[in-house]
C-alpha cells in the first residue's frame, strides 16, 4: 500500500501484472499524485478498448502481448518493449489484440492547452 507522503516508491512489474490478470479487461491504478499517475492496463485477446481521449499527456510501456494502436488516423503494430506517447485529448485505442495485452500507462499533470 502506498503512503501519500512518501518521497519514493517501488513497484514490481510481476506484482502489477498479477493485479490485472484474467479473462476480462482490467485497470489498476498504482500511482496517484498531483503531478503524475500510473496504471497497469490489461486487454485480453479479442476484446474492445473503449477508452476515450484523456485530458493529460500519456506514455504507454508495453509489457506483454501484441496488438495495434490507432492514434488519430495512424495505426501502429505494438509489442513488448515498445514505448508510446499520446498527446492530451488525442483519440487513441488498441485493437486487433492478437495476444493478451498488458501495458503500463503514465499520465502527466492535467494539461491545459
Gaussian input, Z-matrix of N, CA and C with variables (Angstrom, degrees):
# hf/3-21g

backbone

0 1
 N
 C     1     B1
 C     2     B2     1     A1
 N     3     B3     2     A2     1     D1
 C     4     B4     3     A3     2     D2
 C     5     B5     4     A4     3     D3
 N     6     B6     5     A5     4     D4
 C     7     B7     6     A6     5     D5
 C     8     B8     7     A7     6     D6
 N     9     B9     8     A8     7     D7
 C    10    B10     9     A9     8     D8
 C    11    B11    10    A10     9     D9
 N    12    B12    11    A11    10    D10
 C    13    B13    12    A12    11    D11
 C    14    B14    13    A13    12    D12
 N    15    B15    14    A14    13    D13
 C    16    B16    15    A15    14    D14
 C    17    B17    16    A16    15    D15
 N    18    B18    17    A17    16    D16
 C    19    B19    18    A18    17    D17
 C    20    B20    19    A19    18    D18
 N    21    B21    20    A20    19    D19
 C    22    B22    21    A21    20    D20
 C    23    B23    22    A22    21    D21
 N    24    B24    23    A23    22    D22
 C    25    B25    24    A24    23    D23
 C    26    B26    25    A25    24    D24
 N    27    B27    26    A26    25    D25
 C    28    B28    27    A27    26    D26
 C    29    B29    28    A28    27    D27
 N    30    B30    29    A29    28    D28
 C    31    B31    30    A30    29    D29
 C    32    B32    31    A31    30    D30
 N    33    B33    32    A32    31    D31
 C    34    B34    33    A33    32    D32
 C    35    B35    34    A34    33    D33
 N    36    B36    35    A35    34    D34
 C    37    B37    36    A36    35    D35
 C    38    B38    37    A37    36    D36
 N    39    B39    38    A38    37    D37
 C    40    B40    39    A39    38    D38
 C    41    B41    40    A40    39    D39
 N    42    B42    41    A41    40    D40
 C    43    B43    42    A42    41    D41
 C    44    B44    43    A43    42    D42
 N    45    B45    44    A44    43    D43
 C    46    B46    45    A45    44    D44
 C    47    B47    46    A46    45    D45
 N    48    B48    47    A47    46    D46
 C    49    B49    48    A48    47    D47
 C    50    B50    49    A49    48    D48
 N    51    B51    50    A50    49    D49
 C    52    B52    51    A51    50    D50
 C    53    B53    52    A52    51    D51
 N    54    B54    53    A53    52    D52
 C    55    B55    54    A54    53    D53
 C    56    B56    55    A55    54    D54
 N    57    B57    56    A56    55    D55
 C    58    B58    57    A57    56    D56
 C    59    B59    58    A58    57    D57
 N    60    B60    59    A59    58    D58
 C    61    B61    60    A60    59    D59
 C    62    B62    61    A61    60    D60
 N    63    B63    62    A62    61    D61
 C    64    B64    63    A63    62    D62
 C    65    B65    64    A64    63    D63
 N    66    B66    65    A65    64    D64
 C    67    B67    66    A66    65    D65
 C    68    B68    67    A67    66    D66
 N    69    B69    68    A68    67    D67
 C    70    B70    69    A69    68    D68
 C    71    B71    70    A70    69    D69
 N    72    B72    71    A71    70    D70
 C    73    B73    72    A72    71    D71
 C    74    B74    73    A73    72    D72
 N    75    B75    74    A74    73    D73
 C    76    B76    75    A75    74    D74
 C    77    B77    76    A76    75    D75
 N    78    B78    77    A77    76    D76
 C    79    B79    78    A78    77    D77
 C    80    B80    79    A79    78    D78
 N    81    B81    80    A80    79    D79
 C    82    B82    81    A81    80    D80
 C    83    B83    82    A82    81    D81
 N    84    B84    83    A83    82    D82
 C    85    B85    84    A84    83    D83
 C    86    B86    85    A85    84    D84
 N    87    B87    86    A86    85    D85
 C    88    B88    87    A87    86    D86
 C    89    B89    88    A88    87    D87
 N    90    B90    89    A89    88    D88
 C    91    B91    90    A90    89    D89
 C    92    B92    91    A91    90    D90
 N    93    B93    92    A92    91    D91
 C    94    B94    93    A93    92    D92
 C    95    B95    94    A94    93    D93
 N    96    B96    95    A95    94    D94
 C    97    B97    96    A96    95    D95
 C    98    B98    97    A97    96    D96
 N    99    B99    98    A98    97    D97
 C   100   B100    99    A99    98    D98
 C   101   B101   100   A100    99    D99
 N   102   B102   101   A101   100   D100
 C   103   B103   102   A102   101   D101
 C   104   B104   103   A103   102   D102
 N   105   B105   104   A104   103   D103
 C   106   B106   105   A105   104   D104
 C   107   B107   106   A106   105   D105
 N   108   B108   107   A107   106   D106
 C   109   B109   108   A108   107   D107
 C   110   B110   109   A109   108   D108
 N   111   B111   110   A110   109   D109
 C   112   B112   111   A111   110   D110
 C   113   B113   112   A112   111   D111
 N   114   B114   113   A113   112   D112
 C   115   B115   114   A114   113   D113
 C   116   B116   115   A115   114   D114
 N   117   B117   116   A116   115   D115
 C   118   B118   117   A117   116   D116
 C   119   B119   118   A118   117   D117
 N   120   B120   119   A119   118   D118
 C   121   B121   120   A120   119   D119
 C   122   B122   121   A121   120   D120
 N   123   B123   122   A122   121   D121
 C   124   B124   123   A123   122   D122
 C   125   B125   124   A124   123   D123
 N   126   B126   125   A125   124   D124
 C   127   B127   126   A126   125   D125
 C   128   B128   127   A127   126   D126
 N   129   B129   128   A128   127   D127
 C   130   B130   129   A129   128   D128
 C   131   B131   130   A130   129   D129
 N   132   B132   131   A131   130   D130
 C   133   B133   132   A132   131   D131
 C   134   B134   133   A133   132   D132
 N   135   B135   134   A134   133   D133
 C   136   B136   135   A135   134   D134
 C   137   B137   136   A136   135   D135
 N   138   B138   137   A137   136   D136
 C   139   B139   138   A138   137   D137
 C   140   B140   139   A139   138   D138
 N   141   B141   140   A140   139   D139
 C   142   B142   141   A141   140   D140
 C   143   B143   142   A142   141   D141
 N   144   B144   143   A143   142   D142
 C   145   B145   144   A144   143   D143
 C   146   B146   145   A145   144   D144
 N   147   B147   146   A146   145   D145
 C   148   B148   147   A147   146   D146
 C   149   B149   148   A148   147   D147
 N   150   B150   149   A149   148   D148
 C   151   B151   150   A150   149   D149
 C   152   B152   151   A151   150   D150
 N   153   B153   152   A152   151   D151
 C   154   B154   153   A153   152   D152
 C   155   B155   154   A154   153   D153
 N   156   B156   155   A155   154   D154
 C   157   B157   156   A156   155   D155
 C   158   B158   157   A157   156   D156
 N   159   B159   158   A158   157   D157
 C   160   B160   159   A159   158   D158
 C   161   B161   160   A160   159   D159
 N   162   B162   161   A161   160   D160
 C   163   B163   162   A162   161   D161
 C   164   B164   163   A163   162   D162
 N   165   B165   164   A164   163   D163
 C   166   B166   165   A165   164   D164
 C   167   B167   166   A166   165   D165
 N   168   B168   167   A167   166   D166
 C   169   B169   168   A168   167   D167
 C   170   B170   169   A169   168   D168
 N   171   B171   170   A170   169   D169
 C   172   B172   171   A171   170   D170
 C   173   B173   172   A172   171   D171
 N   174   B174   173   A173   172   D172
 C   175   B175   174   A174   173   D173
 C   176   B176   175   A175   174   D174
 N   177   B177   176   A176   175   D175
 C   178   B178   177   A177   176   D176
 C   179   B179   178   A178   177   D177
 N   180   B180   179   A179   178   D178
 C   181   B181   180   A180   179   D179
 C   182   B182   181   A181   180   D180
 N   183   B183   182   A182   181   D181
 C   184   B184   183   A183   182   D182
 C   185   B185   184   A184   183   D183
 N   186   B186   185   A185   184   D184
 C   187   B187   186   A186   185   D185
 C   188   B188   187   A187   186   D186
 N   189   B189   188   A188   187   D187
 C   190   B190   189   A189   188   D188
 C   191   B191   190   A190   189   D189
 N   192   B192   191   A191   190   D190
 C   193   B193   192   A192   191   D191
 C   194   B194   193   A193   192   D192
 N   195   B195   194   A194   193   D193
 C   196   B196   195   A195   194   D194
 C   197   B197   196   A196   195   D195
 N   198   B198   197   A197   196   D196
 C   199   B199   198   A198   197   D197
 C   200   B200   199   A199   198   D198
 N   201   B201   200   A200   199   D199
 C   202   B202   201   A201   200   D200
 C   203   B203   202   A202   201   D201
 N   204   B204   203   A203   202   D202
 C   205   B205   204   A204   203   D203
 C   206   B206   205   A205   204   D204
 N   207   B207   206   A206   205   D205
 C   208   B208   207   A207   206   D206
 C   209   B209   208   A208   207   D207
 N   210   B210   209   A209   208   D208
 C   211   B211   210   A210   209   D209
 C   212   B212   211   A211   210   D210
 N   213   B213   212   A212   211   D211
 C   214   B214   213   A213   212   D212
 C   215   B215   214   A214   213   D213
 N   216   B216   215   A215   214   D214
 C   217   B217   216   A216   215   D215
 C   218   B218   217   A217   216   D216
 N   219   B219   218   A218   217   D217
 C   220   B220   219   A219   218   D218
 C   221   B221   220   A220   219   D219
 N   222   B222   221   A221   220   D220
 C   223   B223   222   A222   221   D221
 C   224   B224   223   A223   222   D222
 N   225   B225   224   A224   223   D223
 C   226   B226   225   A225   224   D224
 C   227   B227   226   A226   225   D225
 N   228   B228   227   A227   226   D226
 C   229   B229   228   A228   227   D227
 C   230   B230   229   A229   228   D228
 N   231   B231   230   A230   229   D229
 C   232   B232   231   A231   230   D230
 C   233   B233   232   A232   231   D231
 N   234   B234   233   A233   232   D232
 C   235   B235   234   A234   233   D233
 C   236   B236   235   A235   234   D234
 N   237   B237   236   A236   235   D235
 C   238   B238   237   A237   236   D236
 C   239   B239   238   A238   237   D237
 N   240   B240   239   A239   238   D238
 C   241   B241   240   A240   239   D239
 C   242   B242   241   A241   240   D240
 N   243   B243   242   A242   241   D241
 C   244   B244   243   A243   242   D242
 C   245   B245   244   A244   243   D243
 N   246   B246   245   A245   244   D244
 C   247   B247   246   A246   245   D245
 C   248   B248   247   A247   246   D246
 N   249   B249   248   A248   247   D247
 C   250   B250   249   A249   248   D248
 C   251   B251   250   A250   249   D249
 N   252   B252   251   A251   250   D250
 C   253   B253   252   A252   251   D251
 C   254   B254   253   A253   252   D252
 N   255   B255   254   A254   253   D253
 C   256   B256   255   A255   254   D254
 C   257   B257   256   A256   255   D255
 N   258   B258   257   A257   256   D256
 C   259   B259   258   A258   257   D257
 C   260   B260   259   A259   258   D258
 N   261   B261   260   A260   259   D259
 C   262   B262   261   A261   260   D260
 C   263   B263   262   A262   261   D261
 N   264   B264   263   A263   262   D262
 C   265   B265   264   A264   263   D263
 C   266   B266   265   A265   264   D264
 N   267   B267   266   A266   265   D265
 C   268   B268   267   A267   266   D266
 C   269   B269   268   A268   267   D267
 N   270   B270   269   A269   268   D268
 C   271   B271   270   A270   269   D269
 C   272   B272   271   A271   270   D270
 N   273   B273   272   A272   271   D271
 C   274   B274   273   A273   272   D272
 C   275   B275   274   A274   273   D273
 N   276   B276   275   A275   274   D274
 C   277   B277   276   A276   275   D275
 C   278   B278   277   A277   276   D276
 N   279   B279   278   A278   277   D277
 C   280   B280   279   A279   278   D278
 C   281   B281   280   A280   279   D279
 N   282   B282   281   A281   280   D280
 C   283   B283   282   A282   281   D281
 C   284   B284   283   A283   282   D282
 N   285   B285   284   A284   283   D283
 C   286   B286   285   A285   284   D284
 C   287   B287   286   A286   285   D285
 N   288   B288   287   A287   286   D286
 C   289   B289   288   A288   287   D287
 C   290   B290   289   A289   288   D288
 N   291   B291   290   A290   289   D289
 C   292   B292   291   A291   290   D290
 C   293   B293   292   A292   291   D291
 N   294   B294   293   A293   292   D292
 C   295   B295   294   A294   293   D293
 C   296   B296   295   A295   294   D294
 N   297   B297   296   A296   295   D295
 C   298   B298   297   A297   296   D296
 C   299   B299   298   A298   297   D297
 N   300   B300   299   A299   298   D298
 C   301   B301   300   A300   299   D299
 C   302   B302   301   A301   300   D300
 N   303   B303   302   A302   301   D301
 C   304   B304   303   A303   302   D302
 C   305   B305   304   A304   303   D303
 N   306   B306   305   A305   304   D304
 C   307   B307   306   A306   305   D305
 C   308   B308   307   A307   306   D306
 N   309   B309   308   A308   307   D307
 C   310   B310   309   A309   308   D308
 C   311   B311   310   A310   309   D309
 N   312   B312   311   A311   310   D310
 C   313   B313   312   A312   311   D311
 C   314   B314   313   A313   312   D312
 N   315   B315   314   A314   313   D313
 C   316   B316   315   A315   314   D314
 C   317   B317   316   A316   315   D315
 N   318   B318   317   A317   316   D316
 C   319   B319   318   A318   317   D317
 C   320   B320   319   A319   318   D318
 N   321   B321   320   A320   319   D319
 C   322   B322   321   A321   320   D320
 C   323   B323   322   A322   321   D321
 N   324   B324   323   A323   322   D322
 C   325   B325   324   A324   323   D323
 C   326   B326   325   A325   324   D324
 N   327   B327   326   A326   325   D325
 C   328   B328   327   A327   326   D326
 C   329   B329   328   A328   327   D327
 N   330   B330   329   A329   328   D328
 C   331   B331   330   A330   329   D329
 C   332   B332   331   A331   330   D330
 N   333   B333   332   A332   331   D331
 C   334   B334   333   A333   332   D332
 C   335   B335   334   A334   333   D333
 N   336   B336   335   A335   334   D334
 C   337   B337   336   A336   335   D335
 C   338   B338   337   A337   336   D336

   B1=1.4536
   B2=1.5230
   B3=1.3148
   B4=1.4531
   B5=1.5246
   B6=1.3087
   B7=1.4562
   B8=1.5233
   B9=1.3324
   B10=1.4638
   B11=1.5169
   B12=1.3195
   B13=1.4579
   B14=1.5217
   B15=1.3183
   B16=1.4614
   B17=1.5271
   B18=1.3304
   B19=1.4597
   B20=1.5237
   B21=1.3210
   B22=1.4598
   B23=1.5315
   B24=1.3237
   B25=1.4619
   B26=1.5208
   B27=1.3157
   B28=1.4575
   B29=1.5253
   B30=1.3286
   B31=1.4534
   B32=1.5179
   B33=1.3041
   B34=1.4623
   B35=1.5298
   B36=1.3257
   B37=1.4625
   B38=1.5268
   B39=1.3327
   B40=1.4662
   B41=1.5326
   B42=1.3213
   B43=1.4709
   B44=1.5284
   B45=1.3290
   B46=1.4583
   B47=1.5228
   B48=1.3280
   B49=1.4695
   B50=1.5222
   B51=1.3287
   B52=1.4696
   B53=1.5310
   B54=1.3154
   B55=1.4761
   B56=1.5229
   B57=1.3349
   B58=1.4691
   B59=1.5307
   B60=1.3209
   B61=1.4727
   B62=1.5266
   B63=1.3225
   B64=1.4596
   B65=1.5099
   B66=1.3205
   B67=1.4623
   B68=1.5293
   B69=1.3226
   B70=1.4637
   B71=1.5285
   B72=1.3290
   B73=1.4722
   B74=1.5365
   B75=1.3225
   B76=1.4726
   B77=1.5186
   B78=1.3268
   B79=1.4641
   B80=1.5199
   B81=1.3327
   B82=1.4653
   B83=1.5286
   B84=1.3299
   B85=1.4587
   B86=1.5248
   B87=1.3218
   B88=1.4630
   B89=1.5207
   B90=1.3205
   B91=1.4610
   B92=1.5224
   B93=1.3309
   B94=1.4566
   B95=1.5207
   B96=1.3165
   B97=1.4677
   B98=1.5269
   B99=1.3247
   B100=1.4668
   B101=1.5322
   B102=1.3199
   B103=1.4593
   B104=1.5276
   B105=1.3370
   B106=1.4652
   B107=1.5231
   B108=1.3264
   B109=1.4552
   B110=1.5178
   B111=1.3342
   B112=1.4556
   B113=1.5106
   B114=1.3342
   B115=1.4561
   B116=1.5198
   B117=1.3103
   B118=1.4610
   B119=1.5341
   B120=1.3339
   B121=1.4623
   B122=1.5134
   B123=1.3375
   B124=1.4633
   B125=1.5201
   B126=1.3343
   B127=1.4603
   B128=1.5259
   B129=1.3401
   B130=1.4641
   B131=1.5330
   B132=1.3133
   B133=1.4598
   B134=1.5282
   B135=1.3291
   B136=1.4581
   B137=1.5178
   B138=1.3297
   B139=1.4655
   B140=1.5238
   B141=1.3175
   B142=1.4672
   B143=1.5136
   B144=1.3041
   B145=1.4622
   B146=1.5182
   B147=1.3239
   B148=1.4593
   B149=1.5211
   B150=1.3230
   B151=1.4578
   B152=1.5247
   B153=1.3279
   B154=1.4591
   B155=1.5245
   B156=1.3259
   B157=1.4682
   B158=1.5369
   B159=1.3203
   B160=1.4588
   B161=1.5273
   B162=1.3147
   B163=1.4664
   B164=1.5279
   B165=1.3501
   B166=1.4636
   B167=1.5294
   B168=1.3397
   B169=1.4599
   B170=1.5287
   B171=1.3342
   B172=1.4636
   B173=1.5285
   B174=1.3238
   B175=1.4650
   B176=1.5211
   B177=1.3380
   B178=1.4618
   B179=1.5255
   B180=1.3309
   B181=1.4579
   B182=1.5214
   B183=1.3261
   B184=1.4602
   B185=1.5245
   B186=1.3356
   B187=1.4602
   B188=1.5243
   B189=1.3334
   B190=1.4659
   B191=1.5154
   B192=1.3237
   B193=1.4525
   B194=1.5193
   B195=1.3209
   B196=1.4677
   B197=1.5213
   B198=1.3297
   B199=1.4660
   B200=1.5205
   B201=1.3159
   B202=1.4609
   B203=1.5157
   B204=1.3208
   B205=1.4596
   B206=1.5115
   B207=1.3231
   B208=1.4549
   B209=1.5240
   B210=1.3406
   B211=1.4600
   B212=1.5205
   B213=1.3304
   B214=1.4572
   B215=1.5144
   B216=1.3266
   B217=1.4614
   B218=1.5242
   B219=1.3456
   B220=1.4627
   B221=1.5282
   B222=1.3453
   B223=1.4613
   B224=1.5221
   B225=1.3440
   B226=1.4646
   B227=1.5216
   B228=1.3339
   B229=1.4588
   B230=1.5250
   B231=1.3351
   B232=1.4618
   B233=1.5218
   B234=1.3425
   B235=1.4515
   B236=1.5163
   B237=1.3276
   B238=1.4608
   B239=1.5275
   B240=1.3235
   B241=1.4501
   B242=1.5165
   B243=1.3220
   B244=1.4647
   B245=1.5251
   B246=1.3245
   B247=1.4581
   B248=1.5226
   B249=1.3315
   B250=1.4556
   B251=1.5226
   B252=1.3167
   B253=1.4611
   B254=1.5204
   B255=1.3376
   B256=1.4644
   B257=1.5282
   B258=1.3259
   B259=1.4746
   B260=1.5386
   B261=1.3086
   B262=1.4663
   B263=1.5263
   B264=1.3116
   B265=1.4772
   B266=1.5269
   B267=1.3294
   B268=1.4702
   B269=1.5308
   B270=1.3178
   B271=1.4668
   B272=1.5236
   B273=1.3425
   B274=1.4614
   B275=1.5198
   B276=1.3303
   B277=1.4643
   B278=1.5215
   B279=1.3257
   B280=1.4583
   B281=1.5229
   B282=1.3409
   B283=1.4576
   B284=1.5275
   B285=1.3282
   B286=1.4724
   B287=1.5306
   B288=1.3105
   B289=1.4695
   B290=1.5291
   B291=1.3529
   B292=1.4702
   B293=1.5238
   B294=1.3325
   B295=1.4723
   B296=1.5157
   B297=1.3403
   B298=1.4616
   B299=1.5232
   B300=1.3306
   B301=1.4571
   B302=1.5239
   B303=1.3315
   B304=1.4583
   B305=1.5146
   B306=1.3377
   B307=1.4597
   B308=1.5239
   B309=1.3239
   B310=1.4538
   B311=1.5174
   B312=1.3191
   B313=1.4639
   B314=1.5146
   B315=1.3233
   B316=1.4609
   B317=1.5167
   B318=1.3313
   B319=1.4482
   B320=1.5151
   B321=1.3495
   B322=1.4562
   B323=1.5138
   B324=1.3291
   B325=1.4679
   B326=1.5206
   B327=1.3054
   B328=1.4665
   B329=1.5200
   B330=1.3005
   B331=1.4643
   B332=1.5255
   B333=1.2953
   B334=1.4702
   B335=1.5203
   B336=1.3170
   B337=1.4708
   B338=1.4957
   A1=109.06
   A2=117.32
   A3=119.71
   A4=111.25
   A5=114.70
   A6=123.43
   A7=106.88
   A8=117.46
   A9=121.01
   A10=113.01
   A11=118.44
   A12=121.61
   A13=112.46
   A14=117.78
   A15=121.14
   A16=111.01
   A17=115.97
   A18=121.28
   A19=111.53
   A20=117.12
   A21=121.50
   A22=108.71
   A23=115.24
   A24=121.96
   A25=108.83
   A26=115.89
   A27=122.30
   A28=107.56
   A29=116.09
   A30=121.97
   A31=107.74
   A32=117.55
   A33=122.50
   A34=109.32
   A35=115.57
   A36=121.09
   A37=112.21
   A38=121.40
   A39=118.92
   A40=112.79
   A41=117.55
   A42=120.75
   A43=110.71
   A44=117.71
   A45=120.47
   A46=110.70
   A47=116.92
   A48=120.78
   A49=110.34
   A50=117.27
   A51=121.13
   A52=111.91
   A53=118.24
   A54=122.26
   A55=112.24
   A56=117.76
   A57=120.52
   A58=113.46
   A59=117.38
   A60=120.58
   A61=109.95
   A62=115.37
   A63=120.34
   A64=112.59
   A65=115.02
   A66=122.37
   A67=112.85
   A68=117.72
   A69=122.05
   A70=110.11
   A71=117.85
   A72=119.61
   A73=108.78
   A74=116.45
   A75=119.98
   A76=109.72
   A77=114.21
   A78=122.58
   A79=107.60
   A80=115.15
   A81=120.85
   A82=107.89
   A83=116.32
   A84=120.37
   A85=108.38
   A86=116.32
   A87=120.63
   A88=112.38
   A89=117.44
   A90=121.07
   A91=108.49
   A92=116.30
   A93=120.51
   A94=108.57
   A95=115.37
   A96=122.98
   A97=107.67
   A98=118.55
   A99=119.60
   A100=113.06
   A101=117.44
   A102=120.74
   A103=113.92
   A104=117.52
   A105=120.08
   A106=109.71
   A107=115.42
   A108=120.09
   A109=108.67
   A110=115.82
   A111=121.10
   A112=110.50
   A113=115.19
   A114=121.19
   A115=109.33
   A116=115.58
   A117=121.90
   A118=104.63
   A119=115.96
   A120=123.28
   A121=108.13
   A122=116.60
   A123=121.92
   A124=109.61
   A125=116.00
   A126=122.99
   A127=108.55
   A128=118.15
   A129=120.57
   A130=111.94
   A131=115.76
   A132=122.50
   A133=109.66
   A134=115.30
   A135=121.21
   A136=116.49
   A137=119.99
   A138=119.05
   A139=110.62
   A140=115.61
   A141=121.94
   A142=109.53
   A143=116.02
   A144=123.42
   A145=106.58
   A146=117.67
   A147=121.75
   A148=113.17
   A149=117.76
   A150=118.36
   A151=111.82
   A152=114.30
   A153=122.70
   A154=107.95
   A155=117.78
   A156=119.45
   A157=110.87
   A158=115.27
   A159=121.78
   A160=110.34
   A161=115.90
   A162=121.64
   A163=112.02
   A164=116.73
   A165=121.49
   A166=110.29
   A167=115.91
   A168=119.86
   A169=107.58
   A170=116.23
   A171=120.20
   A172=110.07
   A173=115.37
   A174=122.24
   A175=107.30
   A176=116.33
   A177=123.16
   A178=108.69
   A179=115.97
   A180=122.81
   A181=105.97
   A182=116.81
   A183=120.65
   A184=108.59
   A185=116.03
   A186=122.05
   A187=111.72
   A188=115.98
   A189=121.52
   A190=109.31
   A191=115.83
   A192=121.48
   A193=114.52
   A194=114.10
   A195=121.95
   A196=107.37
   A197=114.44
   A198=120.54
   A199=108.13
   A200=114.13
   A201=120.86
   A202=106.40
   A203=115.24
   A204=122.16
   A205=107.92
   A206=115.70
   A207=121.37
   A208=106.90
   A209=115.91
   A210=122.15
   A211=105.72
   A212=115.85
   A213=119.21
   A214=108.43
   A215=117.46
   A216=121.81
   A217=112.68
   A218=117.72
   A219=121.94
   A220=109.57
   A221=116.07
   A222=121.79
   A223=110.09
   A224=115.54
   A225=122.66
   A226=109.01
   A227=117.11
   A228=121.51
   A229=106.90
   A230=117.30
   A231=120.88
   A232=110.77
   A233=114.87
   A234=121.24
   A235=110.38
   A236=117.08
   A237=121.72
   A238=112.72
   A239=115.15
   A240=121.44
   A241=114.15
   A242=117.79
   A243=119.62
   A244=109.99
   A245=115.36
   A246=122.87
   A247=106.45
   A248=116.40
   A249=121.93
   A250=109.77
   A251=117.23
   A252=122.12
   A253=108.74
   A254=116.29
   A255=121.58
   A256=107.42
   A257=115.56
   A258=121.30
   A259=110.12
   A260=116.15
   A261=122.44
   A262=110.73
   A263=115.80
   A264=127.50
   A265=114.31
   A266=118.95
   A267=122.04
   A268=109.66
   A269=116.57
   A270=120.94
   A271=109.18
   A272=116.77
   A273=121.44
   A274=109.83
   A275=115.73
   A276=120.34
   A277=110.11
   A278=114.47
   A279=121.42
   A280=107.98
   A281=116.44
   A282=120.88
   A283=108.87
   A284=117.28
   A285=122.54
   A286=110.12
   A287=116.34
   A288=121.29
   A289=107.51
   A290=115.59
   A291=122.78
   A292=111.80
   A293=116.40
   A294=123.61
   A295=106.47
   A296=117.05
   A297=120.22
   A298=109.95
   A299=116.23
   A300=122.98
   A301=110.37
   A302=116.12
   A303=121.81
   A304=107.80
   A305=115.45
   A306=120.98
   A307=109.86
   A308=115.37
   A309=121.27
   A310=105.68
   A311=117.05
   A312=120.92
   A313=108.03
   A314=115.30
   A315=122.00
   A316=108.12
   A317=115.56
   A318=122.32
   A319=108.91
   A320=115.83
   A321=120.34
   A322=110.51
   A323=115.65
   A324=120.34
   A325=109.27
   A326=115.75
   A327=120.84
   A328=110.57
   A329=115.06
   A330=122.15
   A331=109.44
   A332=117.97
   A333=121.39
   A334=110.77
   A335=118.13
   A336=121.83
   A337=110.62
   D1=139.33
   D2=-176.65
   D3=-86.26
   D4=154.96
   D5=177.00
   D6=-108.40
   D7=117.67
   D8=-176.21
   D9=-59.68
   D10=-15.93
   D11=179.50
   D12=-99.28
   D13=3.20
   D14=-176.93
   D15=-67.18
   D16=138.98
   D17=174.58
   D18=-80.79
   D19=-17.19
   D20=178.71
   D21=-157.96
   D22=159.91
   D23=176.93
   D24=-145.87
   D25=155.64
   D26=176.32
   D27=-118.33
   D28=130.30
   D29=176.80
   D30=-121.36
   D31=133.08
   D32=-178.80
   D33=-102.14
   D34=122.77
   D35=-175.12
   D36=-54.94
   D37=-46.85
   D38=179.63
   D39=-58.03
   D40=-36.96
   D41=178.56
   D42=-69.11
   D43=-37.63
   D44=177.45
   D45=-65.82
   D46=-42.42
   D47=178.21
   D48=-60.58
   D49=-41.83
   D50=178.69
   D51=-59.48
   D52=-32.09
   D53=-178.48
   D54=-64.69
   D55=-23.90
   D56=-176.13
   D57=-119.30
   D58=6.19
   D59=-177.89
   D60=-62.55
   D61=150.06
   D62=175.43
   D63=139.87
   D64=-172.40
   D65=-174.75
   D66=-96.23
   D67=0.90
   D68=-179.14
   D69=-117.21
   D70=153.35
   D71=173.27
   D72=-61.76
   D73=136.24
   D74=-178.93
   D75=-144.58
   D76=148.06
   D77=176.35
   D78=-129.94
   D79=137.24
   D80=175.04
   D81=-131.80
   D82=119.71
   D83=176.24
   D84=-85.67
   D85=119.99
   D86=-178.90
   D87=-108.54
   D88=-9.21
   D89=179.57
   D90=-143.44
   D91=129.59
   D92=178.58
   D93=-144.51
   D94=100.09
   D95=179.79
   D96=-129.33
   D97=159.54
   D98=178.65
   D99=-58.85
   D100=-32.11
   D101=-176.10
   D102=-90.92
   D103=-16.50
   D104=-173.89
   D105=-166.07
   D106=149.29
   D107=170.05
   D108=-134.91
   D109=158.71
   D110=-179.74
   D111=-139.88
   D112=139.40
   D113=176.64
   D114=-132.00
   D115=159.79
   D116=165.48
   D117=-113.87
   D118=134.53
   D119=-169.91
   D120=-129.02
   D121=129.56
   D122=-177.86
   D123=-123.58
   D124=128.89
   D125=176.28
   D126=-127.36
   D127=112.94
   D128=179.14
   D129=-70.00
   D130=162.05
   D131=177.38
   D132=-49.18
   D133=133.52
   D134=172.81
   D135=81.06
   D136=-6.42
   D137=-178.10
   D138=-82.25
   D139=168.03
   D140=178.87
   D141=-101.47
   D142=136.42
   D143=174.26
   D144=-90.09
   D145=114.38
   D146=-174.14
   D147=-103.68
   D148=16.31
   D149=-177.13
   D150=-67.20
   D151=153.52
   D152=176.93
   D153=-109.42
   D154=164.53
   D155=177.39
   D156=-55.28
   D157=146.39
   D158=-178.09
   D159=-101.63
   D160=157.54
   D161=178.40
   D162=-80.47
   D163=-7.11
   D164=-177.10
   D165=-119.10
   D166=152.76
   D167=168.33
   D168=-60.77
   D169=152.02
   D170=-174.78
   D171=-140.76
   D172=141.35
   D173=172.95
   D174=-121.79
   D175=128.89
   D176=174.80
   D177=-105.97
   D178=143.46
   D179=169.74
   D180=-124.02
   D181=117.54
   D182=-178.60
   D183=-79.71
   D184=119.50
   D185=179.45
   D186=-91.77
   D187=-43.29
   D188=-175.78
   D189=-146.99
   D190=152.57
   D191=170.07
   D192=97.24
   D193=176.18
   D194=178.77
   D195=-139.16
   D196=139.09
   D197=179.84
   D198=-163.69
   D199=-171.51
   D200=172.13
   D201=-121.68
   D202=150.43
   D203=177.52
   D204=-123.51
   D205=125.67
   D206=175.76
   D207=-100.57
   D208=123.04
   D209=176.11
   D210=-120.83
   D211=109.01
   D212=-172.00
   D213=62.89
   D214=-122.24
   D215=179.85
   D216=-101.22
   D217=2.73
   D218=-176.15
   D219=-102.13
   D220=138.98
   D221=179.67
   D222=-114.67
   D223=141.88
   D224=-179.25
   D225=-131.41
   D226=138.02
   D227=169.95
   D228=-83.70
   D229=132.07
   D230=-176.14
   D231=-128.16
   D232=154.43
   D233=178.18
   D234=-159.08
   D235=-177.51
   D236=-176.53
   D237=-52.08
   D238=134.11
   D239=178.34
   D240=93.69
   D241=-13.33
   D242=178.87
   D243=-73.36
   D244=141.81
   D245=176.02
   D246=-119.74
   D247=127.25
   D248=-172.11
   D249=-124.60
   D250=137.33
   D251=176.26
   D252=-113.22
   D253=134.28
   D254=175.56
   D255=-129.33
   D256=122.18
   D257=179.67
   D258=-68.15
   D259=147.67
   D260=178.13
   D261=-49.44
   D262=142.47
   D263=177.07
   D264=68.49
   D265=5.66
   D266=178.31
   D267=-83.37
   D268=127.77
   D269=176.87
   D270=-64.85
   D271=133.20
   D272=178.63
   D273=-158.33
   D274=151.82
   D275=176.25
   D276=-163.77
   D277=152.85
   D278=174.26
   D279=-87.88
   D280=145.38
   D281=178.01
   D282=-153.63
   D283=176.00
   D284=-176.53
   D285=45.53
   D286=53.69
   D287=-178.29
   D288=-75.70
   D289=106.46
   D290=-176.21
   D291=-84.72
   D292=-36.41
   D293=177.95
   D294=-131.66
   D295=142.24
   D296=-179.77
   D297=-42.26
   D298=127.42
   D299=-173.94
   D300=-104.19
   D301=127.48
   D302=173.93
   D303=-128.98
   D304=125.47
   D305=-178.19
   D306=-130.89
   D307=150.72
   D308=164.90
   D309=-91.93
   D310=142.42
   D311=175.09
   D312=-131.25
   D313=132.65
   D314=178.60
   D315=-119.38
   D316=129.51
   D317=-179.60
   D318=-110.28
   D319=132.18
   D320=175.07
   D321=-76.47
   D322=177.94
   D323=176.87
   D324=-59.17
   D325=151.71
   D326=-179.31
   D327=-49.24
   D328=129.38
   D329=-173.47
   D330=-96.08
   D331=128.89
   D332=-178.15
   D333=-113.42
   D334=57.77
   D335=-179.52
   D336=-78.48

